[in-house]
């Protein structure tokens, strides 16, 4: 899992750097795709959106990657 996490963090950092360079924020679908790849569903996107909206302190890149991966794993186990 560590390798998957490192790869996800790298892709997410690339997205964050691009967004900062362009003066934009990162959209939830782009964040999820950077972390998990293109094979995710709208329900997971909605769960990630809710989780990020409810987080009052903000998250760094690693926390985002870990959180999205944990949500994805939780859904897979409980599906």
LUMPA-826119 format. One record per residue (C-alpha): residue number from 1; residue in one letter; z, y, x. Coordinates in nm, 4 decimals. Layout:
MIMI  nr  rest  up  north  east
MIMI  NUM  A  Z  Y  X
...
END
This chain:
MIMI  nr  rest  up  north  east
MIMI  1  X  0.0000  0.0000  0.0000
MIMI  2  X  0.0690  0.2356  0.2889
MIMI  3  X  -0.2981  0.2352  0.3851
MIMI  4  X  -0.4021  0.3079  0.0241
MIMI  5  X  -0.1473  0.5888  0.0102
MIMI  6  X  -0.2677  0.7404  0.3374
MIMI  7  X  -0.6290  0.7299  0.2182
MIMI  8  X  -0.5328  0.8858  -0.1163
MIMI  9  X  -0.3384  1.1622  0.0598
MIMI  10  X  -0.6353  1.2317  0.2864
MIMI  11  X  -0.8782  1.2588  -0.0068
MIMI  12  X  -0.6334  1.4759  -0.1993
MIMI  13  X  -0.5805  1.7023  0.1010
MIMI  14  X  -0.9572  1.7470  0.1297
MIMI  15  X  -0.9687  1.8443  -0.2387
MIMI  16  X  -0.6760  2.0856  -0.1932
MIMI  17  X  -0.8365  2.2466  0.1116
MIMI  18  X  -1.1629  2.2955  -0.0771
MIMI  19  X  -0.9844  2.4417  -0.3793
MIMI  20  X  -0.7850  2.6808  -0.1611
MIMI  21  X  -1.0956  2.7880  0.0301
MIMI  22  X  -1.2728  2.8633  -0.2995
MIMI  23  X  -0.9656  3.0323  -0.4461
MIMI  24  X  -0.9320  2.7755  -0.7242
MIMI  25  X  -0.6680  2.5343  -0.8414
MIMI  26  X  -0.7161  2.1611  -0.8590
MIMI  27  X  -0.8078  2.0115  -1.1947
MIMI  28  X  -0.6234  1.7012  -1.3133
MIMI  29  X  -0.9390  1.4841  -1.3364
MIMI  30  X  -1.0273  1.5775  -0.9776
MIMI  31  X  -0.6741  1.4982  -0.8580
MIMI  32  X  -0.6713  1.1583  -1.0300
MIMI  33  X  -1.0168  1.0714  -0.9001
MIMI  34  X  -0.9252  1.1740  -0.5453
MIMI  35  X  -0.6212  0.9466  -0.5576
MIMI  36  X  -0.7505  0.6465  -0.7538
MIMI  37  X  -1.1275  0.6723  -0.7417
MIMI  38  X  -1.3598  0.7078  -1.0404
MIMI  39  X  -1.2335  0.4010  -1.2290
MIMI  40  X  -0.9537  0.5437  -1.4415
MIMI  41  X  -0.9281  0.6195  -1.8111
MIMI  42  X  -0.8515  0.9275  -2.0171
MIMI  43  X  -0.5065  0.7959  -2.1121
MIMI  44  X  -0.4001  0.7847  -1.7476
MIMI  45  X  -0.5407  1.1341  -1.6998
MIMI  46  X  -0.3284  1.2510  -1.9942
MIMI  47  X  -0.0146  1.0845  -1.8517
MIMI  48  X  -0.0712  1.2535  -1.5161
MIMI  49  X  -0.1252  1.5863  -1.6886
MIMI  50  X  0.2001  1.5514  -1.8840
MIMI  51  X  0.3921  1.4508  -1.5724
MIMI  52  X  0.2618  1.7468  -1.3738
MIMI  53  X  0.3269  1.9927  -1.6551
MIMI  54  X  0.6852  1.8707  -1.6895
MIMI  55  X  0.7559  1.9082  -1.3177
MIMI  56  X  0.9214  2.2451  -1.2769
MIMI  57  X  0.9642  2.2493  -0.8994
MIMI  58  X  0.6055  2.1719  -0.8013
MIMI  59  X  0.4789  1.8887  -0.5849
MIMI  60  X  0.3274  1.8551  -0.2444
MIMI  61  X  0.0192  1.6429  -0.1743
MIMI  62  X  0.2149  1.3273  -0.0894
MIMI  63  X  0.4333  1.3547  -0.4005
MIMI  64  X  0.1219  1.3921  -0.6172
MIMI  65  X  -0.0407  1.0876  -0.4589
MIMI  66  X  0.2725  0.8748  -0.4879
MIMI  67  X  0.3317  0.9847  -0.8472
MIMI  68  X  -0.0217  0.9168  -0.9683
MIMI  69  X  -0.0269  0.5810  -0.7924
MIMI  70  X  0.3105  0.4907  -0.9439
MIMI  71  X  0.1915  0.5849  -1.2943
MIMI  72  X  -0.1227  0.3773  -1.2456
MIMI  73  X  0.0807  0.0781  -1.1223
MIMI  74  X  0.3280  0.1131  -1.4110
MIMI  75  X  0.0431  0.1164  -1.6669
MIMI  76  X  -0.1235  -0.1829  -1.5056
MIMI  77  X  0.1999  -0.3863  -1.5122
MIMI  78  X  0.2799  -0.2908  -1.8710
MIMI  79  X  -0.0668  -0.3215  -2.0221
END
